[in-house]
Amino acid sequence: MDSDIYTVISGTNRPGSNTKQVAGQYYHLLQQKGLPVNLVTLEGLDIHNRNEQIRQLEKDILIPTQKFIFIVPEYNGSFPGVLKALIDHTDIEKVWWGKKALLTGVSTGRAGNLRGLEHLTGVLHYLKMNVHHNKLPISVVNKLMNGEKDIGDETTLRVIAEQLDQFISF
């Protein structure tokens, strides 16, 4: 059994976002596999400077994590500044260096935030992270959600399951 600790990061601070819903779905899928997993949402997190809230998040969740899953919405052709600010205000050597990352983009448009995933990949490579090759762009996410605010599309769920299985082996 995999002994790595996983952390799913919802890459926006926007309340009630599709991103948070998708992140929650990834979290539950990993829980169902019996893996140790955390869910981090940026809602309510003060990311404007390095502060006690960031230090506590590092100590409790980010530093112990070996594998990060970033669920990243498209913001102006890239990824949200709040996610970049979180990264910028952490102890990058302790939190990110040498760890593994899986990226999933979400958008209501056609490209599933492909450009933002590439931008984030560049940042994570700079932080000496190993980014898994299977970056999943989820397009028209608002149309894939069922009435319970989860992705209900069987094809998308199958692709997510395959992506997670690959990352667990990574």
Order of alpha helices (4+ residues) and beta strands (2+ residues): beta-alpha-beta-alpha-beta-alpha-alpha-beta-alpha-beta-beta-alpha-alpha
